[in-house]
Amino acid sequence: MTLEAKEVRTLAGIPLRPLAVGSRAVIVHQGKITLTACITAIHHRTAGEVCFETLDTRYYLLTGPDFEPAVSAFPAVLAA
């Protein structure tokens, strides 16, 4: 059996919604938003890191307090 190598990405940021198998991750990092493919597995979660996998990529998301974006980095939208 041949295993295909997956791309490995390490991102320092925060998820905008909870990570769940079958859902896409939405991550804020370096002033931009990354939307992943559907999550196929979540391997581990700690206070400073989450490791999860999509069909083609394994992600290491560094989520410690040093990686949270400033509130002012998001535009404020007011509802009428």
N, C-alpha and C positions, 0 to 999 in steps of 0.2 A: 504494500500500500504506500503510495506517495502522498506526502503531506505538502500542501502548497504553503509557502511562506507568506505570512500576513505582514502588511505595513505596520510599523509601530510608531505611534505619535504620542508625544508628551506635551501636554498643554497646562499652563498655569492660569487658572481662572475659576469660575463658579458656574454650576448648572443653573439655568433659569427656572427649571422645573425638576421634580424628582426623576431620577433615572429608573427606568423599568424595562424589563425584557419585552420586546414587541413594540416599543415606542422609540422615537428618535430623540437623541440628546440635543439640547439647545444650550450651548456653552458660550459665556462671555469671556474673552481673553484678548489681551493686547489691543483693547479698544474696538474689537469687532466681535461678531457673533458667528459661531460655527454651528451648523445643523448637520448631524451625522446621519448615516443610514440607520435602519432599525437595529436596536441592540439585540444581540443574540445570547449574551451571557454577561453577568456581573460577577467578577471573580473575587474581589475583596473591597471593603470600605474601611477606612480608618479616619481619624480626625483630620489628617492632612492629605489623604490620597484616595482616589477611587480608580480601580482598574476594571474596565469593561471592554466588550468586544462587539464588533459588528461583523458582517459577512466577510469583509476584506481587511479590516483594520483592528488592531488592539490599541486601546487608548489608556494612557496613564494621566489622570486629571489631578493635578496638584491643587488642593483646595484649602490650604492653610490660611490663617488670618492675613498673611502678607500678600495673598493673591486676590483678595476681594476688591473689586473696583470701587472707586469713590462714587457716592450717590450722585454727584454733579456730572458724572460721565454719561448719565442717561438724560435725554431730553424730557422735560415735564410736559405732559399733555393734559389739558383740562377739558372735561366734558361740559357741554352747554346745558 
